[in-house]
């Protein structure tokens, strides 16, 4: 049975939010009964372990429901996948969901955005500017369990999506984030971090940037599933923990750049 609470919104100190809205795997009972898709296929397209990475910030948003029940990163009219074309060619439903079913799913969608809006307004009132790290993962072995992986030239370790923001306004934050991640010693190597190669950001950052164009910056962070087997769902714990540490290493720099944008002395963080 799906968790009665569909997500976690936990507010802490500081202007940085970590969000993992595709972490969830749970599906409410009436939705599960209608689904043709297998649990394994659902898991492969979800973003497991991203909820754990939200530990990088005191303020956290974690989704508990599967994106196959309602996708919080799609526009409202596309938030429930209806056709295989909506979901990587996967057949989701035994039969087309009725309107009352869709309304229940979209009620969750609306409630989520209402709650996030209230949270961000309070944070903007407190801090002036806020940064949201929108954490996701992406598949790169789509041809099957024996697929060695897609060409790294088009599939970086971390894709930073900034396509929904005013890039010039937030350039110091974006550039600092990229530099910090690239320079991090990731188990003896450096991560391949590039901007807008695979993804430019989904509806969640687009909505926030429309609602808070001058006060909230969302960095859509897509981590390639190099740290796990996307076909079994099993993670390499050493690499998974290293990803969290790498992401967490950027938070100090984000704070410094926000202070500079506010005209304050970053030395107050020392």
N, C-alpha and C positions, 0 to 999 in steps of 0.2 A: 504494500500500500504506500502511496506517495506521501511524503512528509506534508503534514497539514500546513506548515509554513513553507511557502514556495521559494523563499530566498532569505538571505541574511543581509541586513544593513546594520553595520556596527560602527558607530562614530567614536573616533578617538581624537587625540590632539594632533595639530599640524595640518598643513594645507595639501597633503598628498593623500590620494585615494587609490586603493588597489581594487580592481573589479575583475571578477571571473564569471561572467554571465552565462557562459556555455559549459561550466563545470558540471552541471547537473545531469543525472542519469535517470532520476525517478519520473514516473508517468502516473497520472491519476487513473483510478481503476476503470472508469468508463472509456477513457482514451486507450488504455492498454487492451481492453477487450475488442476494440475496433481495428487494432493495428495488424497489418500483414508483415511488417518489417520485423526481423529478428532482433533480439537484444544485442547480439554481437555486432550486427550491422549498425545499430544505433550507436553503440559505444565507439565504433571506429570513426564516426563523424562528430562525436562530441569532443570536448576538451578536458579529459581527465587530468587531474593533478594541478590544474590552474588554480583551484580553490586553495590549495596548500601554499601556492606562491603569494597569495594575498597577505601572508604574514609579513611582507615587506613594509607594510604601512599600518598605522593604528586604525585608520578608517577603511573599512572593508565592505565590499558588495560581492556576495557569492550566490549564484543561482543554484537551486536544488533540483529544478525540473528540467527534463530533457528538452533540447531544442526541437525535438520531434513532436512534443506536445504544443509548445509555442516558442517561437524563436524571437528572443528579445533583441536580437541584433539585425532584424529585418524591419522594413517599413510595415506599418500596421496591416495594410491590405495583403501583405505577403508573409505575415508572421506565422500562419499555419500552412504548412506545406500541403498542397492539394494534389499536385501532379508530380510524376517522377522528375520532370524538368525542374521542379522547384528544389529537388534534393538529390543532386548528383546521379540522377537516373534511377533512384531507388523507389520501389513500389511501397508506399507507406500504409495505405488503408485497404481493408477488405472491401469496403464500399465507400462511396463519397459521404463524408460526415454531414449530418443535418445542420440546419441553421442554429438551433438551440445549443448544439455541441460547440459550434464555432464561437458563439457568443460567450460561453463559459471560458473558453481559452483566451479570447480577446479581453475579457474582464480582468484576467490575470495580467495581461500585457498592459492595460491601462493603469491598473493599480501599481505596477512596478514603476512605470514612468512618473506617476504622481509622487511616489515615495522618493525616488531619486531626485526629482525636482525640489522637493522640500529639503532634503539633505543638503543639496548643493547650495540652495539659497542661504541656509544657515551658515554654511562654511564660507561662502562669499562675504556674508555680513561680518563674519569673524576675521577673515584673513585677507580679504580684498581680491586675491587671485588664488586659484586652485589648479592643481594638476591631477588628472585621473590617468592611471596606467590601466588600460583596457587589455587584459591578458587573454590570449588565445593560443591555440596550437594548430598546426596544419599538417596534413598527410603529404608524403612524398614517395610512397611505395604503392601506388594505386593499382598496379598490374597484378598484385597478389603477394602472398607471403614470401616468395622467393625473389621478388623484385629487389634489385640492389639499391634502388633509389633514383629519383629524378635527377637530371643534370644540375649539379650545384651552381652552375652559372646563372640559372634562373630560379634557384631555390636556396636563398641564404639561410644560415642558421637562425637568424632573427630578421624578420621583415618589420620595419616600422612604418605603419600607415599614418600619413599626415594629410591625406587628400581631402579631408572634410574641414580643415581649419584654415584660417588666415595665416599662412606659413610665415609671412614677414613679421607679424605681431609677436609670434611665439618663437622666433628663430633662436634666441639664446638658450631657451629651455630644450628645444629639439636638438640643436647642435651639441649641447653639453651632454645630453643623454646618450647620443650616438658615440661621442668620444669616450665617455666613461665605460660603455659596454665594450667597445672595441679594444680598449686598453686593459680590460680586466684579464687577469691570468686565470683562464678557464682550464683547470687541470693540465697545465703545461702548454696550452695553445691559446690563440685568440679567436674569438667568435667572428664569423662573417656577418656583419650587421649592415643592412642596406635599407634604403628608404623607398617605399612604393614600388617594389619590384613585383611582388605577388599580390599584394592587397593594399588598398588605399584607405581602408577603414569602412566600417559598416554603419548601420542606422544609429546605433547607440552613440558613437562619437558625433555623427552628423546632427542628431537631435540636440545633444548638449551644446555643440557649437552654435546652433541656431538660437537656442534659449539663452546662452551665456557667452555671446561672441567675444566680449572684451575681458571676461573674468575667469573662464575655465578653459584649460587646454587639455585635450584628451590625446594621449599617445597610444595608438592601437598597436599593441605588441603581439606579433604572431611568431611563435617559436616553432620551428620545424621539429617534427617528432623524432629527432635523432637520439633523444634520451630514452626512448621507449620503443617497443615493438607495436606498431599501430594495428597489427592483425590479431595479436593476442591480448593487447591492453596492458601488458606487463612493462613496468618501468625499470630502468637501471637506476637504483637508488642513489648511487654516487653522482651520476650526471644530473638527475632530477634535483638533488640538493644543491649542486653547483649552479644550476640555472637560477634557483632562488637567491643564492648568494650574489651572483652576477647582477641580477635585477636590483637587489637591495643596495648594491654598491653605488647605484645611480642616485639614490634618494638625497644624499648630502648635497650633491651638485644641483639637483632640482631646487632644493631649498635656497641655495646661494643665488641661483639665477632669478628666482621669484623675488628675493629681497632686492636684487639689483633693479628689477623691473618696477618695484615699488619705490625705488630711490633710497633704499636703506643700505646700511653698511653690512655686508655679509660677515664681517668680523664678529657680529653678535652671536653667530653660531659657534664660535670657538670656545 
